[in-house]
Amino acid sequence: MMSLPTKYTSVLNQSVNRNIDRFPEDFMFQLSKDEWENLKSQIVISSWGGRRKEPLVFTEHGVLMLSSVLNSKQAIAINIQIMRVFTKLRQFLTDNSHIQHEITEMRLAIEKLSKKQKGHDQNIELLFEYIDRLQENAPHASSKGVTVVKGFDVGNSFNRE
């Protein structure tokens, strides 16, 4: 709509203002100053000249309502184009919702695997801990062929008769 020549924009605004009861706030609203500045910076509109107040924005229902307000052939053709864009946008969002669902399922599967992996990691750490304990308490062979068991004193405790 912003690409409409000024003449058509003013006709559109006049038609909407004459039929303002047909455009509740869920059909049409006016951009805030910040939104308008942001939009102007994105589409490179000159800061001098042009609009003096923030533009009106129409929802899908508002565009449908414009059909009943505008009568020129060009306005009707533009309205039809806008409705086709809304239809394509809705289809795009519907197609992407299926993809979003698949992504969510993959995330859940990855989280499940991650939790399982974390459990495996903890089990492996526990195994290494047990191995370390066993090595600490394992009998050691000395260089003289005598087995020394840690924690047992076999020194002079035998009674030799």
Long-range contacts (C-beta under 8 A, 24 or more apart in sequence): 1-58, 1-78, 1-82, 2-43, 2-55, 4-78, 8-74, 8-75, 11-70, 11-72, 11-75, 12-66, 12-70, 12-75, 13-56, 15-66, 15-69, 15-70, 16-56, 16-66, 16-69, 18-69, 19-69, 22-65, 22-68, 22-69, 23-58, 23-62, 23-65, 26-59, 26-61, 27-58, 27-59, 27-61, 27-62, 27-65, 28-56, 28-57, 28-58, 28-59, 28-62, 28-65, 29-56, 29-57, 30-54, 30-55, 30-56, 30-57, 31-55, 31-56, 31-57, 60-86
